[in-house]
Amino acid sequence: MSEGEVDRWEDGDDRLGQEMAELVGRLSADDDLDRETRGRLLGRFARLLAASAGRARAAGVGRGRWLTDVVMEIAPHVPVRDLETLCRHHDGLTGEALADSLVRAAQRVTTGVGAAGGALAAIQFTAPPLLLTAPAQIVAETVVVATIEVKLIAELHEVYGVEVPGTGTARGGIFLQSWAQQRGFDPMQPGSLTAALGVAAKTGLRKRLLRTLGRHFTTLGPFLTGAVAGGALNRTATKRLADKIRNDLGRQNLGPGTRPSVEGGRF
């Protein structure tokens, strides 16, 4: 492959990544989307994933590695709100009440994605080139739900005043590791930042993503049963994850809502 062909390939990947990140940002917002809108966005995201999978297959990238690379590329670009913004968006709530409200909002979003994904999967079994046994919608749901939950983890760290150091990429790596391990970040743990960017962290993330993908396979069924199952499974899983993260952050004795507000943005 010539240097010019490599440049065109990378430019195409960048454009795909940016568009996927924008779609996930819309799907992960607290705003209530109707099922039709959410399904349309998820369908568009599934088509972009299929295009990305085709590129990855041509490049000889393994299934789990591709899925991990997609999430690692998208997650750091999803907007994360600072403490002041979170309070404003949740009617002035602070502390545990704010954390409760955040979790409920994330559950509504992942429930909605699960319902839309289950319905889409029941209608159209379109296999992407890479994950030949998985409908594209199920892969899309897996990536979107993972990203929504990573955003929730990042914002819970804001609420509990646990500061995560580093650049955007480094902080994104830490929150992805938190999602994979279902644990909050401990600033007193030596080597946490380095570990989050290492091979072991990527392996853990890949395993967690493949388990989540397997869970979403259970939503395949007739129209209504697929939608109901998808929503219920996501709602329960998001709550379970949030409880584990909050328990970890609460044990650090920093207290909810104690961190001074900083400028919001992305990771």
N, C-alpha and C positions, 0 to 999 in steps of 0.2 A: 504494500500500500504506500503510495507516494505521500510526501509531506503535505501537499495540498489536499489530498483525500482525507488524511488524518485530521486536518484543520476543519474540513467540512463536517466530518463525523462528529467531532467534539462540539462544534457550533450547534449542530442539530441536537445533541444531547443536552446542551445548555438550554436551548429553547424549550425542549420537552420538560426539563426539570423546572424551569420557571413557570410554565403554564400549569404543571401539576401542582406546584406549591400554591399558586393562586387559587386553584379549585379547592384544594384542601383547606386553605384559609377561609374560604366562603362556607365550606361544609362544617368547619369547626367553630364557627361563630355561635354565640349564645342566642342570636336571633332565631325565632321560630320559623323554620321553612316549612311550607306545605309539602306533602309527600311527592306531588308531581314535580315541584322544583328540585327537591332533594334527589329524586330519582333521575332527573335529567342531568344534574351535575355529576352524580355518581356514574351515570352511563358515559358521559364525556370523559371522566377520569379513567374509566375502564378502557376506553379506546386508546387513550394516551399510554396507559400501562402496556397494552398489547403492542403498541408501536415501540415502546422502550424494550419490551421483552424480545421483540424481533431483532432489535439492534444487539441486545446482549447475547442472544443465541448465535448471531453471526460472528460475534467477537469471541465465542467459545467460553462464555461465563456460565458457571453452574447456577442451578435454580435458586438455592438458598442465598448464594452470594449476590445474585441480582436483586432479590427481594430486599436484602439488607442494604445494599447500595442505594436503592430507591428511597427507603425510609431515612437513611442517613443524609441523603441529599435534600429531601423535602423538609424534614422536621425543623431544622434550624431556621427556616425561612417563614415559619408560621408565627404571626404576631403573638407576643406574650405581654400581658399587661402588668404594669407596676402596681404597688400597693394602693396608691392614691386612686388610680384609674379603676382598680377592682372595687374599691369601696364605693366609688361613684356609680359604677355599673350595677351594683347590688344594693341600692337604696341606703347607702351609708353604713352598712353592716361592717363590723370589725371582728377580729379574733375568731373564735370557734363558730360563731354564727355566720361569718363570712365564708369560712371553710365549708360549712354545711351547704350554703347556698351555691358555692362553686361546684361542689360535687353533684348536687341535684341538677344543675345546669348541664354539666358534662354528661350525666346519665341521660338527660332528655335528648342530647345530641347523638350519643352513641346508640340510643334506642331507636331514634329516627333513622339513622344510617342503617342499622340492622334491619328495620322494617322495610326500607327501600331496597336494600341489597337482597333480602329474602324474596321479595316480590319479583325483582329483576331476574334473579337466578331461576325462579320457577318458570319464567316466561321464555328466557333465551339462554340456552346452554352453548355459549360461544367460547371455545377454548383458545386462549392466547398461544402463540407459538412455543412459549417456554414452559409454562405449567400445563402440560397437555391434558392432565386429568382434572383441571380446575376451571370452572367458568370464570371468565374475566371479571364478572361482577363480584365474585367471592374474593378474588385477589384484591380488587379495588377496596372492598369493605375492610379487609384485613389491614391494608396500608392506612386507610383513613382513620379507622378506630384507633390504631396504634398511635397515630400522630395526635389525635384528639387527647388521648390519655397522657402522652408526653407533655402536651401543652398544660394539661391539668396539673401534672407533677410540678412543672416549672412555676405555675402560679401559686400552688400550695407552698412552695418554698418562699415565695414572696410574703404570703400571709403569715407564715410562722417565723419570719425574720431570719431564715437561714441563708446566708449569703454564699453564692456559688461564684468562685473567682474565675478569671481567665477571659479569653476572647470569645466571640460568638460561637466559633467552631468548638472550642474546648467546653464551653458551657452546654452546648447542644449534645456533645458526647457524654457529659455527665448525666444529663436528664434521660438520654436514651439508655444509658446503663442502669439508671434508677428504674426505668420501666422494665427492662429485661430482668433485673434482679428483684423487682418489686420491693425496693428499699429506698429510704430517703438518703440524701447526701449527708455525709458526716465530715465537716471541715477539719475535725481533729484526727481523722484517719489518714496516716501518712501514705503518700503515693496515690491518693484517690484520683487526682487530675491526670496523672500519667497513665494509670490503669484504664481510665475511661476511653482513652484513645488507642489502646493496645489491641493486639490480636485476640486475646482472651475475651475482651469486652465485645468485639465484633462476633465472635463465636457464640457468646451468650445471647446476643441480640438475635442472631440468626435462628437459634434454637427456639427462642420465645416467639418469634414471628411465625415459624413453621407450626408451633403448637396452636397459636391463635388462628392460623389458616385452617388447621384441622378442626378447630371448634366451629368455625363458620361453615364447614361442610355439612354440619348437622341441620343447617337451615334449608337444605335442598328438599323441596317437597311441593305439594299443591300450593297454589297462590297464597291463600290465607295462612295456612300452617307455616309456610316458609317465612312469611312476613312476621308473624307473631313470635315464632321461635327465634328469629334473628334479633328482634328487638329485646326480648326477654333475656337472652343469653348475654347480650352486650350490656344491658342495664346492670345485671348481677355482677358481671366481671369488672365493670368500671367501679362499682361500689366496693367490691372486695379489694381491688388495687388501692383505691383511695384510703381505705381504712388502714392498710399496712403502711402506706407512706405517712399518714398523719400520726400513727403510733410512733414511728421512727423520729419524725420531726418534733413531736411533743416531748420525747425523752431528752432532747438536747437542752431543755430548761431555758430556752430563749424567749418563750412566750409568744403566743400568736399576735401578729400585728405590731411587733416591736421594732421592726426594721424601718429606718427612715426611708421615705419614698424617694425613688430615683426615677430618672427619665425612662419611660417605657419604650418598648420596641420589640425587636426580635432577640433571639438568644445572643 
